[in-house]
Amino acid sequence: MKGIMNRKHVQEGYEQVQQALLDYTVNCYPHIQDKFTKLLMVMPEIHQMASRGEDHLYHKHCDGSAPTQTLLMEMLHAKRK
Protein backbone atom coordinates (compact mmCIF):
# COMPACT_ATOMS: atom_id res chain seq x y z
CA MET A 1 0.00 0.00 0.00
CA LYS A 2 1.23 3.45 -0.84
CA GLY A 3 1.88 5.88 1.96
CA ILE A 4 2.31 3.34 4.75
CA MET A 5 5.23 4.39 6.88
CA ASN A 6 5.38 1.44 9.25
CA ARG A 7 4.37 -1.77 7.52
CA LYS A 8 5.24 -3.88 10.54
CA HIS A 9 2.85 -1.87 12.70
CA VAL A 10 0.06 -2.32 10.13
CA GLN A 11 0.73 -6.07 9.91
CA GLU A 12 0.63 -6.39 13.70
CA GLY A 13 -2.67 -4.51 13.81
CA TYR A 14 -4.09 -6.77 11.12
CA GLU A 15 -3.04 -9.85 13.06
CA GLN A 16 -4.57 -8.48 16.27
CA VAL A 17 -7.87 -7.86 14.51
CA GLN A 18 -7.88 -11.37 13.06
CA GLN A 19 -7.09 -12.85 16.48
CA ALA A 20 -9.90 -10.84 18.08
CA LEU A 21 -12.32 -12.07 15.41
CA LEU A 22 -11.17 -15.65 15.94
CA ASP A 23 -11.60 -15.33 19.71
CA TYR A 24 -15.07 -13.86 19.20
CA THR A 25 -16.21 -16.63 16.88
CA VAL A 26 -14.82 -19.38 19.10
CA ASN A 27 -16.53 -17.93 22.18
CA CYS A 28 -19.85 -16.90 20.61
CA TYR A 29 -20.26 -19.58 17.95
CA PRO A 30 -18.54 -22.70 19.30
CA HIS A 31 -21.05 -24.94 17.52
CA ILE A 32 -20.27 -23.48 14.06
CA GLN A 33 -16.88 -24.85 13.05
CA ASP A 34 -16.20 -22.67 10.01
CA LYS A 35 -17.71 -19.38 11.25
CA PHE A 36 -14.32 -17.62 11.32
CA THR A 37 -13.50 -18.70 7.76
CA LYS A 38 -16.92 -17.60 6.51
CA LEU A 39 -16.51 -14.19 8.14
CA LEU A 40 -13.08 -13.76 6.57
CA MET A 41 -14.51 -14.63 3.17
CA VAL A 42 -17.18 -11.89 3.33
CA MET A 43 -14.82 -9.17 4.62
CA PRO A 44 -13.93 -7.87 1.12
CA GLU A 45 -17.63 -7.52 0.28
CA ILE A 46 -18.31 -5.71 3.55
CA HIS A 47 -15.41 -3.37 2.87
CA GLN A 48 -16.70 -2.66 -0.64
CA MET A 49 -20.22 -1.96 0.64
CA ALA A 50 -18.87 0.36 3.33
CA SER A 51 -16.86 2.30 0.74
CA ARG A 52 -19.90 2.61 -1.50
CA GLY A 53 -21.97 3.80 1.44
CA GLU A 54 -19.39 6.45 2.30
CA ASP A 55 -19.29 7.67 -1.29
CA HIS A 56 -23.08 7.79 -1.50
CA LEU A 57 -23.37 9.71 1.75
CA TYR A 58 -20.64 12.13 0.73
CA HIS A 59 -22.35 12.87 -2.60
CA LYS A 60 -25.70 13.33 -0.84
CA HIS A 61 -24.01 15.81 1.46
CA CYS A 62 -22.36 17.66 -1.44
CA ASP A 63 -25.66 18.12 -3.26
CA GLY A 64 -27.34 19.29 -0.05
CA SER A 65 -29.69 16.37 0.48
CA ALA A 66 -28.10 15.03 3.67
CA PRO A 67 -27.89 16.57 7.14
CA THR A 68 -24.67 18.45 7.75
CA GLN A 69 -24.36 18.80 11.51
CA THR A 70 -24.10 15.18 12.57
CA LEU A 71 -21.33 13.08 14.06
CA LEU A 72 -21.45 10.82 11.02
CA MET A 73 -20.77 13.76 8.69
CA GLU A 74 -17.97 15.02 10.91
CA MET A 75 -16.36 11.58 10.77
CA LEU A 76 -16.80 11.41 7.00
CA HIS A 77 -15.17 14.81 6.50
CA ALA A 78 -12.30 13.93 8.84
CA LYS A 79 -11.65 10.78 6.84
CA ARG A 80 -11.76 12.59 3.50
CA LYS A 81 -9.21 15.25 4.52
MMTF fields as JSON, N, C-alpha, C and O atoms, coordinates in Angstrom:
{
  "mmtfVersion": "1.0.0",
  "mmtfProducer": "UNKNOWN",
  "numBonds": 323,
  "numAtoms": 324,
  "numGroups": 81,
  "numChains": 1,
  "numModels": 1,
  "chainsPerModel": [1],
  "groupsPerChain": [81],
  "chainIdList": ["A"],
  "bondAtomList": [4, 2, 8, 6, 12, 10, 16, 14, 20, 18, 24, 22, 28, 26, 32, 30, 36, 34, 40, 38, 44, 42, 48, 46, 52, 50, 56, 54, 60, 58, 64, 62, 68, 66, 72, 70, 76, 74, 80, 78, 84, 82, 88, 86, 92, 90, 96, 94, 100, 98, 104, 102, 108, 106, 112, 110, 116, 114, 120, 118, 124, 122, 128, 126, 132, 130, 136, 134, 140, 138, 144, 142, 148, 146, 152, 150, 156, 154, 160, 158, 164, 162, 168, 166, 172, 170, 176, 174, 180, 178, 184, 182, 188, 186, 192, 190, 196, 194, 200, 198, 204, 202, 208, 206, 212, 210, 216, 214, 220, 218, 224, 222, 228, 226, 232, 230, 236, 234, 240, 238, 244, 242, 248, 246, 252, 250, 256, 254, 260, 258, 264, 262, 268, 266, 272, 270, 276, 274, 280, 278, 284, 282, 288, 286, 292, 290, 296, 294, 300, 298, 304, 302, 308, 306, 312, 310, 316, 314, 320, 318],
  "bondOrderList": [1, 1, 1, 1, 1, 1, 1, 1, 1, 1, 1, 1, 1, 1, 1, 1, 1, 1, 1, 1, 1, 1, 1, 1, 1, 1, 1, 1, 1, 1, 1, 1, 1, 1, 1, 1, 1, 1, 1, 1, 1, 1, 1, 1, 1, 1, 1, 1, 1, 1, 1, 1, 1, 1, 1, 1, 1, 1, 1, 1, 1, 1, 1, 1, 1, 1, 1, 1, 1, 1, 1, 1, 1, 1, 1, 1, 1, 1, 1, 1],
  "groupList": [{"groupName": "MET", "atomNameList": ["N", "CA", "C", "O"], "elementList": ["N", "C", "C", "O"], "formalChargeList": [0, 0, 0, 0], "bondAtomList": [1, 0, 2, 1, 3, 2], "bondOrderList": [1, 1, 2], "singleLetterCode": "M", "chemCompType": "L-PEPTIDE LINKING"}, {"groupName": "LYS", "atomNameList": ["N", "CA", "C", "O"], "elementList": ["N", "C", "C", "O"], "formalChargeList": [0, 0, 0, 0], "bondAtomList": [1, 0, 2, 1, 3, 2], "bondOrderList": [1, 1, 2], "singleLetterCode": "K", "chemCompType": "L-PEPTIDE LINKING"}, {"groupName": "GLY", "atomNameList": ["N", "CA", "C", "O"], "elementList": ["N", "C", "C", "O"], "formalChargeList": [0, 0, 0, 0], "bondAtomList": [1, 0, 2, 1, 3, 2], "bondOrderList": [1, 1, 2], "singleLetterCode": "G", "chemCompType": "PEPTIDE LINKING"}, {"groupName": "ILE", "atomNameList": ["N", "CA", "C", "O"], "elementList": ["N", "C", "C", "O"], "formalChargeList": [0, 0, 0, 0], "bondAtomList": [1, 0, 2, 1, 3, 2], "bondOrderList": [1, 1, 2], "singleLetterCode": "I", "chemCompType": "L-PEPTIDE LINKING"}, {"groupName": "ASN", "atomNameList": ["N", "CA", "C", "O"], "elementList": ["N", "C", "C", "O"], "formalChargeList": [0, 0, 0, 0], "bondAtomList": [1, 0, 2, 1, 3, 2], "bondOrderList": [1, 1, 2], "singleLetterCode": "N", "chemCompType": "L-PEPTIDE LINKING"}, {"groupName": "ARG", "atomNameList": ["N", "CA", "C", "O"], "elementList": ["N", "C", "C", "O"], "formalChargeList": [0, 0, 0, 0], "bondAtomList": [1, 0, 2, 1, 3, 2], "bondOrderList": [1, 1, 2], "singleLetterCode": "R", "chemCompType": "L-PEPTIDE LINKING"}, {"groupName": "HIS", "atomNameList": ["N", "CA", "C", "O"], "elementList": ["N", "C", "C", "O"], "formalChargeList": [0, 0, 0, 0], "bondAtomList": [1, 0, 2, 1, 3, 2], "bondOrderList": [1, 1, 2], "singleLetterCode": "H", "chemCompType": "L-PEPTIDE LINKING"}, {"groupName": "VAL", "atomNameList": ["N", "CA", "C", "O"], "elementList": ["N", "C", "C", "O"], "formalChargeList": [0, 0, 0, 0], "bondAtomList": [1, 0, 2, 1, 3, 2], "bondOrderList": [1, 1, 2], "singleLetterCode": "V", "chemCompType": "L-PEPTIDE LINKING"}, {"groupName": "GLN", "atomNameList": ["N", "CA", "C", "O"], "elementList": ["N", "C", "C", "O"], "formalChargeList": [0, 0, 0, 0], "bondAtomList": [1, 0, 2, 1, 3, 2], "bondOrderList": [1, 1, 2], "singleLetterCode": "Q", "chemCompType": "L-PEPTIDE LINKING"}, {"groupName": "GLU", "atomNameList": ["N", "CA", "C", "O"], "elementList": ["N", "C", "C", "O"], "formalChargeList": [0, 0, 0, 0], "bondAtomList": [1, 0, 2, 1, 3, 2], "bondOrderList": [1, 1, 2], "singleLetterCode": "E", "chemCompType": "L-PEPTIDE LINKING"}, {"groupName": "TYR", "atomNameList": ["N", "CA", "C", "O"], "elementList": ["N", "C", "C", "O"], "formalChargeList": [0, 0, 0, 0], "bondAtomList": [1, 0, 2, 1, 3, 2], "bondOrderList": [1, 1, 2], "singleLetterCode": "Y", "chemCompType": "L-PEPTIDE LINKING"}, {"groupName": "ALA", "atomNameList": ["N", "CA", "C", "O"], "elementList": ["N", "C", "C", "O"], "formalChargeList": [0, 0, 0, 0], "bondAtomList": [1, 0, 2, 1, 3, 2], "bondOrderList": [1, 1, 2], "singleLetterCode": "A", "chemCompType": "L-PEPTIDE LINKING"}, {"groupName": "LEU", "atomNameList": ["N", "CA", "C", "O"], "elementList": ["N", "C", "C", "O"], "formalChargeList": [0, 0, 0, 0], "bondAtomList": [1, 0, 2, 1, 3, 2], "bondOrderList": [1, 1, 2], "singleLetterCode": "L", "chemCompType": "L-PEPTIDE LINKING"}, {"groupName": "ASP", "atomNameList": ["N", "CA", "C", "O"], "elementList": ["N", "C", "C", "O"], "formalChargeList": [0, 0, 0, 0], "bondAtomList": [1, 0, 2, 1, 3, 2], "bondOrderList": [1, 1, 2], "singleLetterCode": "D", "chemCompType": "L-PEPTIDE LINKING"}, {"groupName": "THR", "atomNameList": ["N", "CA", "C", "O"], "elementList": ["N", "C", "C", "O"], "formalChargeList": [0, 0, 0, 0], "bondAtomList": [1, 0, 2, 1, 3, 2], "bondOrderList": [1, 1, 2], "singleLetterCode": "T", "chemCompType": "L-PEPTIDE LINKING"}, {"groupName": "CYS", "atomNameList": ["N", "CA", "C", "O"], "elementList": ["N", "C", "C", "O"], "formalChargeList": [0, 0, 0, 0], "bondAtomList": [1, 0, 2, 1, 3, 2], "bondOrderList": [1, 1, 2], "singleLetterCode": "C", "chemCompType": "L-PEPTIDE LINKING"}, {"groupName": "PRO", "atomNameList": ["N", "CA", "C", "O"], "elementList": ["N", "C", "C", "O"], "formalChargeList": [0, 0, 0, 0], "bondAtomList": [1, 0, 2, 1, 3, 2], "bondOrderList": [1, 1, 2], "singleLetterCode": "P", "chemCompType": "L-PEPTIDE LINKING"}, {"groupName": "PHE", "atomNameList": ["N", "CA", "C", "O"], "elementList": ["N", "C", "C", "O"], "formalChargeList": [0, 0, 0, 0], "bondAtomList": [1, 0, 2, 1, 3, 2], "bondOrderList": [1, 1, 2], "singleLetterCode": "F", "chemCompType": "L-PEPTIDE LINKING"}, {"groupName": "SER", "atomNameList": ["N", "CA", "C", "O"], "elementList": ["N", "C", "C", "O"], "formalChargeList": [0, 0, 0, 0], "bondAtomList": [1, 0, 2, 1, 3, 2], "bondOrderList": [1, 1, 2], "singleLetterCode": "S", "chemCompType": "L-PEPTIDE LINKING"}],
  "groupTypeList": [0, 1, 2, 3, 0, 4, 5, 1, 6, 7, 8, 9, 2, 10, 9, 8, 7, 8, 8, 11, 12, 12, 13, 10, 14, 7, 4, 15, 10, 16, 6, 3, 8, 13, 1, 17, 14, 1, 12, 12, 0, 7, 0, 16, 9, 3, 6, 8, 0, 11, 18, 5, 2, 9, 13, 6, 12, 10, 6, 1, 6, 15, 13, 2, 18, 11, 16, 14, 8, 14, 12, 12, 0, 9, 0, 12, 6, 11, 1, 5, 1],
  "groupIdList": [1, 2, 3, 4, 5, 6, 7, 8, 9, 10, 11, 12, 13, 14, 15, 16, 17, 18, 19, 20, 21, 22, 23, 24, 25, 26, 27, 28, 29, 30, 31, 32, 33, 34, 35, 36, 37, 38, 39, 40, 41, 42, 43, 44, 45, 46, 47, 48, 49, 50, 51, 52, 53, 54, 55, 56, 57, 58, 59, 60, 61, 62, 63, 64, 65, 66, 67, 68, 69, 70, 71, 72, 73, 74, 75, 76, 77, 78, 79, 80, 81],
  "secStructList": [7, 6, 6, 7, 1, 7, 2, 2, 2, 2, 2, 2, 2, 2, 2, 2, 2, 2, 2, 2, 2, 2, 2, 2, 2, 2, 2, 2, 7, 6, 6, 7, 6, 6, 2, 2, 2, 2, 2, 2, 2, 2, 2, 2, 2, 2, 2, 2, 2, 2, 2, 2, 2, 2, 2, 2, 2, 2, 2, 2, 2, 2, 6, 6, 7, 1, 7, 1, 1, 1, 2, 2, 2, 2, 2, 2, 2, 2, 2, 2, 7],
  "xCoordList": [0.836, 0.0, 0.878, 1.891, 0.476, 1.225, 0.992, -0.097, 2.005, 1.882, 2.007, 1.96, 2.162, 2.312, 3.751, 4.691, 3.895, 5.226, 5.779, 6.974, 4.925, 5.381, 4.589, 3.571, 5.074, 4.365, 4.255, 3.252, 5.27, 5.242, 4.102, 3.405, 3.921, 2.85, 1.478, 0.59, 1.316, 0.061, -0.172, -1.286, 0.854, 0.732, 0.351, -0.493, 0.964, 0.634, -0.816, -1.509, -1.271, -2.667, -3.619, -4.64, -3.284, -4.092, -4.186, -5.26, -3.061, -3.04, -3.843, -4.506, -3.792, -4.569, -6.065, -6.843, -6.461, -7.875, -8.333, -9.411, -7.517, -7.879, -7.972, -8.873, -7.059, -7.095, -8.341, -8.973, -8.696, -9.903, -11.148, -12.05, -11.197, -12.324, -12.373, -13.449, -11.223, -11.166, -11.656, -12.459, -11.172, -11.605, -13.115, -13.788, -13.634, -15.07, -15.868, -16.845, -15.45, -16.209, -16.115, -17.091, -14.969, -14.818, -15.698, -16.319, -15.75, -16.532, -18.032, -18.829, -18.423, -19.845, -20.508, -21.726, -19.724, -20.264, -19.476, -18.982, -19.352, -18.538, -19.11, -18.379, -20.393, -21.045, -20.937, -21.311, -20.432, -20.271, -18.773, -18.066, -18.311, -16.877, -16.202, -15.077, -16.86, -16.202, -16.666, -16.541, -17.197, -17.707, -16.603, -16.831, -15.431, -14.315, -13.956, -13.785, -13.843, -13.499, -14.563, -14.244, -15.827, -16.916, -16.871, -17.075, -16.604, -16.508, -15.35, -15.49, -14.219, -13.078, -13.401, -12.942, -14.185, -14.514, -15.432, -15.38, -16.271, -17.176, -16.588, -17.192, -15.428, -14.822, -14.599, -14.889, -14.1, -13.935, -15.258, -15.299, -16.327, -17.634, -18.117, -18.674, -17.908, -18.306, -17.521, -18.081, -16.243, -15.407, -15.892, -15.971, -16.214, -16.7, -18.033, -18.233, -18.931, -20.22, -20.041, -20.729, -19.128, -18.872, -18.32, -18.712, -17.422, -16.862, -17.938, -17.987, -18.798, -19.903, -20.835, -21.292, -21.112, -21.97, -21.369, -22.075, -20.071, -19.388, -19.489, -19.811, -19.213, -19.29, -20.695, -20.867, -21.689, -23.08, -23.43, -24.014, -23.072, -23.369, -22.643, -23.208, -21.409, -20.643, -21.285, -21.392, -21.712, -22.352, -23.704, -24.073, -24.441, -25.7, -25.433, -26.184, -24.376, -24.01, -23.621, -24.039, -22.822, -22.362, -23.51, -23.454, -24.545, -25.663, -26.742, -27.807, -26.457, -27.341, -28.523, -29.439, -28.533, -29.688, -29.43, -30.171, -28.385, -28.105, -27.829, -27.314, -28.159, -27.889, -26.398, -25.558, -26.086, -24.675, -24.094, -22.915, -24.875, -24.36, -24.598, -25.332, -23.973, -24.096, -22.704, -21.749, -22.611, -21.334, -20.868, -19.678, -21.798, -21.447, -20.798, -19.799, -21.354, -20.774, -19.407, -18.493, -19.269, -17.966, -16.918, -15.791, -17.288, -16.357, -16.024, -14.877, -17.014, -16.799, -15.846, -14.934, -16.063, -15.173, -13.756, -12.786, -13.633, -12.303, -11.562, -10.352, -12.274, -11.646, -11.24, -10.224, -12.012, -11.757, -10.645, -10.145, -10.255, -9.211, -7.851, -6.865],
  "yCoordList": [-1.182, 0.0, 1.242, 1.308, 2.204, 3.453, 4.26, 4.24, 4.95, 5.876, 5.253, 5.976, 3.969, 3.343, 3.513, 3.111, 4.119, 4.386, 3.198, 2.91, 2.52, 1.438, 0.168, -0.124, -0.561, -1.767, -2.811, -3.519, -2.901, -3.877, -3.556, -4.458, -2.3, -1.872, -2.22, -2.693, -1.986, -2.316, -3.822, -4.267, -4.603, -6.068, -6.558, -7.444, -5.991, -6.391, -6.054, -6.846, -4.894, -4.514, -5.463, -5.86, -5.824, -6.766, -8.108, -8.702, -8.572, -9.849, -9.778, -10.747, -8.646, -8.482, -8.506, -9.092, -7.867, -7.862, -9.274, -9.701, -9.994, -11.374, -12.247, -13.078, -12.064, -12.849, -12.517, -13.41, -11.235, -10.84, -11.453, -11.91, -11.463, -12.07, -13.578, -14.144, -14.215, -15.649, -15.934, -16.842, -15.16, -15.334, -15.156, -15.928, -14.136, -13.864, -15.038, -15.478, -15.537, -16.63, -17.916, -18.66, -18.18, -19.384, -19.288, -20.273, -18.104, -17.935, -17.822, -18.348, -17.149, -16.898, -17.924, -18.099, -18.597, -19.583, -20.895, -21.365, -21.487, -22.704, -23.885, -24.813, -23.85, -24.945, -24.81, -25.73, -23.68, -23.481, -23.501, -22.521, -24.618, -24.848, -23.864, -23.436, -23.502, -22.671, -21.214, -20.515, -20.752, -19.378, -18.36, -17.4, -18.552, -17.624, -17.538, -16.442, -18.668, -18.698, -18.002, -17.247, -18.253, -17.604, -16.09, -15.347, -15.636, -14.193, -13.584, -12.508, -14.262, -13.755, -13.668, -12.757, -14.609, -14.629, -13.474, -13.025, -12.989, -11.886, -10.509, -9.492, -10.467, -9.174, -8.265, -7.073, -8.764, -7.873, -7.264, -6.099, -8.045, -7.522, -6.461, -5.443, -6.693, -5.713, -4.424, -3.332, -4.548, -3.37, -2.597, -1.369, -3.306, -2.661, -1.95, -0.83, -2.583, -1.96, -0.725, 0.277, -0.792, 0.356, 1.523, 2.67, 1.244, 2.298, 2.927, 4.147, 2.087, 2.611, 3.476, 4.526, 3.034, 3.804, 5.155, 6.163, 5.182, 6.45, 7.381, 8.56, 6.848, 7.668, 8.212, 9.389, 7.369, 7.791, 8.905, 9.919, 8.712, 9.713, 11.022, 12.101, 10.928, 12.133, 12.903, 14.128, 12.201, 12.872, 13.46, 14.532, 12.779, 13.325, 14.615, 15.584, 14.617, 15.815, 16.95, 18.092, 16.63, 17.659, 18.295, 19.484, 17.528, 18.119, 18.665, 19.089, 18.653, 19.294, 18.462, 18.995, 17.19, 16.374, 15.471, 14.518, 15.776, 15.026, 16.021, 17.11, 15.669, 16.569, 16.87, 16.027, 18.061, 18.452, 18.402, 18.089, 18.696, 18.804, 17.517, 17.506, 16.454, 15.18, 14.603, 14.948, 13.737, 13.085, 12.274, 12.249, 11.616, 10.823, 11.691, 11.292, 12.864, 13.764, 14.276, 14.395, 14.576, 15.016, 13.928, 14.215, 12.697, 11.582, 11.398, 11.123, 11.547, 11.411, 12.485, 12.198, 13.724, 14.807, 14.616, 14.883, 14.16, 13.932, 12.858, 12.959, 11.848, 10.775, 11.248, 10.801, 12.136, 12.592, 13.636, 13.916, 14.208, 15.253, 14.672, 15.407],
  "zCoordList": [0.0, 0.0, 0.0, 0.696, -0.78, -0.838, 0.432, 1.006, 0.85, 1.965, 3.345, 4.34, 3.441, 4.752, 5.196, 4.51, 6.361, 6.882, 7.665, 7.599, 8.392, 9.254, 8.935, 9.562, 7.963, 7.518, 8.63, 8.724, 9.456, 10.544, 11.51, 11.973, 11.804, 12.702, 12.105, 12.814, 10.817, 10.133, 10.168, 10.445, 9.893, 9.912, 11.302, 11.437, 12.333, 13.698, 14.026, 14.665, 13.597, 13.813, 13.114, 13.677, 11.892, 11.117, 11.837, 11.927, 12.341, 13.058, 14.352, 14.721, 15.042, 16.269, 15.977, 16.731, 14.884, 14.506, 14.159, 14.573, 13.405, 13.063, 14.317, 14.427, 15.246, 16.48, 17.291, 17.855, 17.35, 18.077, 17.431, 18.133, 16.11, 15.406, 15.655, 15.848, 15.65, 15.936, 17.358, 17.571, 18.325, 19.714, 19.837, 20.52, 19.173, 19.204, 18.644, 19.249, 17.495, 16.875, 17.694, 17.789, 18.274, 19.1, 20.349, 20.751, 20.958, 22.184, 21.929, 22.705, 20.861, 20.614, 19.707, 19.753, 18.891, 17.953, 18.017, 16.992, 19.202, 19.303, 18.512, 18.164, 18.232, 17.516, 15.992, 15.265, 15.508, 14.061, 13.754, 13.985, 13.236, 13.053, 12.103, 12.361, 11.02, 10.007, 10.026, 9.02, 11.151, 11.254, 10.965, 10.229, 11.525, 11.321, 9.843, 9.311, 9.185, 7.76, 6.928, 6.009, 7.25, 6.513, 6.683, 5.723, 7.903, 8.139, 7.352, 6.769, 7.336, 6.566, 5.081, 4.391, 4.595, 3.174, 2.766, 1.622, 3.684, 3.328, 3.635, 3.293, 4.27, 4.615, 3.404, 3.498, 2.277, 1.12, 0.644, 0.25, 0.682, 0.285, 1.264, 0.854, 2.54, 3.552, 3.36, 3.452, 3.098, 2.867, 1.645, 1.676, 0.579, -0.64, -0.385, -0.853, 0.342, 0.645, 1.517, 1.325, 2.467, 3.332, 2.519, 2.738, 1.593, 0.743, -0.129, -0.287, -0.691, -1.502, -0.666, -1.118, 0.546, 1.444, 1.774, 1.794, 2.033, 2.301, 1.106, 1.252, -0.078, -1.29, -1.497, -1.816, -1.319, -1.5, -0.519, -0.901, 0.737, 1.754, 1.47, 1.646, 1.037, 0.729, -0.424, -0.364, -1.468, -2.603, -2.211, -2.692, -1.353, -0.839, -0.07, -0.184, 0.699, 1.457, 0.51, 0.696, -0.502, -1.443, -2.215, -2.528, -2.526, -3.259, -2.329, -2.78, -1.021, -0.053, 0.398, 1.024, 0.103, 0.483, 1.692, 1.931, 2.442, 3.67, 4.79, 4.532, 6.016, 7.142, 7.25, 6.934, 7.694, 7.754, 9.161, 9.326, 10.152, 11.513, 12.304, 13.292, 11.858, 12.571, 12.802, 12.106, 13.772, 14.06, 12.861, 12.548, 12.194, 11.02, 9.946, 9.347, 9.7, 8.694, 9.137, 8.321, 10.408, 10.913, 10.697, 10.293, 10.964, 10.774, 9.295, 8.943, 8.442, 7.005, 6.494, 5.719, 6.933, 6.504, 7.036, 6.326, 8.264, 8.835, 8.046, 7.843, 7.608, 6.842, 5.454, 4.921, 4.869, 3.497, 3.42, 2.331, 4.54, 4.517, 4.309, 4.264]
}
